[in-house]
Amino acid sequence: MQQRLGKGKTVSPSKAKNFSGPQVILGIDPSLRGTGYGVINTATATPVTLSQGTIKCPADWSISRCFLEIANTLKTVIAETSPTVVAIEGLFYAQNVKTALVMGQARGAAITTVAKAELEVFEIAPRKVKQAIVGFGAAQKEAVAKMVQTRLALSELPAPDAADALAIALTFSQSASSPIPDPAIKPL
């Protein structure tokens, strides 16, 4: 990471460390009230889902309590699945400034937690994830969930936030195995 920061260069997933082989990828879809996470192992032809879920924070919880819940749950997921890299959804344009700020804060809680675990973190734009999984950058959540279910051979349709997180992990996996760097996937 210091090398990246020192030279000011963007590092693609296929060039950072050794992300071109099998890996365990933690995908995160950050949100204050429903952060999705999904962990896949890419050691086989069909990636295997190791863990998935949604970190739910009720509306009556304070923001700080939600951040703590996000951090504690992700810390547990990391301890149980030992990911080698993390991919997180990038920021999106929001018309409501308050919503954008809270989303950014929840994202910060997640990034801080994985950084404390000394995992390299990559950001992927939401449209890029939809395009990579469904083939259409403005795809609906249900279409993403169905494709994730198919690609991971899941017996049930994953919950929307978990499906998005699994889609983020799958998108990172595709990019990491490509010889051409994808400018839409950026290290943080």
C-alpha positions in Angstrom: 0.0 0.0 0.0 2.8 2.4 0.8 4.3 1.8 -2.6 1.0 2.8 -4.2 0.7 5.9 -2.1 4.3 6.9 -2.6 4.2 6.8 -6.4 0.7 8.1 -6.9 -0.2 5.3 -9.4 -3.5 3.5 -9.7 -3.1 -0.3 -9.2 -5.5 -2.6 -10.9 -6.6 -5.8 -9.1 -4.6 -7.9 -11.6 -1.4 -6.0 -10.6 -1.8 -5.6 -6.9 -0.2 -8.2 -4.7 -1.1 -11.5 -6.5 -4.9 -11.2 -7.1 -4.8 -13.1 -10.4 -5.1 -16.5 -8.8 -7.6 -18.2 -6.5 -8.7 -15.9 -3.7 -11.3 -15.4 -1.0 -13.1 -12.2 -1.8 -15.2 -10.2 0.7 -17.8 -8.0 -1.1 -19.5 -5.2 0.8 -22.6 -3.2 -0.2 -22.5 -0.4 2.5 -25.6 1.2 3.9 -26.6 2.5 7.3 -29.6 0.3 7.9 -28.7 -2.7 5.7 -25.1 -3.3 4.9 -24.8 -6.4 2.7 -21.8 -8.7 2.8 -20.8 -11.7 0.8 -17.7 -13.9 0.8 -16.7 -16.1 -2.2 -13.8 -18.5 -2.7 -12.7 -18.5 -6.3 -10.5 -21.7 -6.1 -12.9 -23.7 -8.2 -14.5 -23.1 -11.6 -17.8 -22.1 -10.0 -17.0 -19.8 -7.0 -18.2 -21.1 -3.7 -20.1 -18.8 -1.3 -18.6 -19.0 2.2 -20.8 -16.4 3.9 -23.5 -13.9 3.1 -25.9 -11.7 4.9 -27.2 -8.3 5.7 -26.2 -6.3 8.8 -29.5 -4.8 9.8 -29.8 -1.7 12.0 -33.3 -0.7 13.1 -34.4 2.9 12.5 -34.5 3.5 16.2 -30.8 2.8 16.6 -28.4 5.8 16.7 -26.0 6.2 13.9 -23.0 5.4 16.1 -24.6 2.2 17.2 -25.1 1.2 13.5 -21.4 1.9 12.8 -20.4 -0.3 15.7 -22.7 -3.1 14.5 -21.3 -2.8 11.0 -17.7 -2.9 12.3 -18.3 -5.8 14.7 -20.2 -8.0 12.2 -17.5 -7.4 9.5 -14.8 -8.2 12.0 -16.5 -11.5 12.8 -17.0 -12.3 9.1 -13.3 -11.6 8.4 -12.3 -13.9 11.3 -14.5 -16.7 10.1 -13.7 -16.6 6.4 -10.2 -15.2 6.1 -10.6 -13.1 3.0 -7.5 -12.2 0.9 -9.0 -9.0 -0.6 -12.1 -6.8 -0.2 -14.2 -5.1 -2.8 -16.7 -2.4 -1.8 -19.3 -0.6 -3.7 -18.2 2.9 -4.7 -20.1 6.0 -4.0 -23.1 6.9 -6.2 -24.7 10.2 -7.0 -27.4 11.0 -4.5 -29.8 13.9 -4.8 -30.2 14.1 -1.0 -27.0 15.4 0.7 -27.9 13.9 4.1 -28.4 10.4 2.5 -25.1 10.7 0.7 -23.3 11.7 3.9 -24.7 8.9 6.0 -23.9 6.4 3.3 -20.4 7.7 3.1 -20.1 7.3 6.9 -21.3 3.7 6.8 -18.9 3.0 4.0 -16.1 4.5 6.1 -17.0 2.3 9.1 -16.7 -0.8 6.8 -13.4 0.4 5.2 -11.9 1.1 8.5 -12.7 -2.3 9.8 -11.2 -4.1 6.8 -8.2 -1.8 6.8 -7.6 -2.7 10.5 -7.5 -6.4 9.4 -4.8 -5.3 6.9 -6.8 -6.3 3.9 -6.4 -4.4 0.6 -9.6 -2.7 -0.4 -10.9 -2.0 -3.9 -13.8 0.2 -4.9 -16.1 -0.7 -7.7 -18.7 1.6 -9.2 -22.3 0.4 -8.8 -23.0 0.6 -12.6 -19.9 -1.5 -13.3 -21.2 -4.2 -11.0 -24.6 -4.4 -12.7 -22.9 -4.3 -16.1 -20.5 -7.1 -15.2 -23.2 -9.3 -13.6 -26.3 -8.7 -15.7 -24.8 -7.0 -18.8 -26.8 -3.8 -18.3 -25.6 -0.9 -16.0 -29.1 0.1 -15.0 -30.3 -3.4 -14.1 -32.8 -3.9 -11.3 -31.9 -5.4 -8.0 -33.9 -8.6 -8.7 -32.1 -9.2 -11.9 -28.7 -8.9 -10.1 -29.9 -11.3 -7.4 -31.1 -13.9 -10.0 -27.8 -13.8 -11.8 -25.8 -14.1 -8.6 -28.0 -17.1 -7.6 -27.2 -18.7 -11.0 -23.5 -17.9 -11.1 -22.9 -19.1 -7.5 -25.3 -22.1 -7.8 -27.2 -21.0 -4.7 -30.3 -22.9 -3.8 -32.2 -19.8 -2.8 -32.3 -16.2 -4.1 -30.1 -14.1 -1.8 -31.5 -11.1 0.0 -31.1 -7.9 -2.0 -28.2 -6.4 0.0 -26.4 -9.7 0.3 -26.9 -10.3 -3.5 -25.4 -6.9 -4.2 -22.3 -7.7 -2.0 -21.9 -11.1 -3.7 -22.1 -9.4 -7.1 -19.4 -7.0 -6.1 -17.2 -9.9 -5.1 -17.9 -11.6 -8.4 -17.1 -8.5 -10.4 -13.8 -8.1 -8.6 -13.0 -11.8 -9.4 -13.7 -11.2 -13.1 -11.5 -8.1 -13.2 -8.7 -9.7 -11.3 -8.5 -12.6 -13.8 -8.4 -10.2 -16.7 -5.0 -9.2 -18.2 -6.4 -5.7 -19.0 -6.7 -3.4 -16.0 -10.2 -2.0 -15.4 -10.2 1.7 -14.6 -13.6 1.3 -12.9 -12.0 -0.7 -10.1 -9.8 1.4 -7.9 -7.7 0.7 -4.8 -8.5 2.6 -1.7 
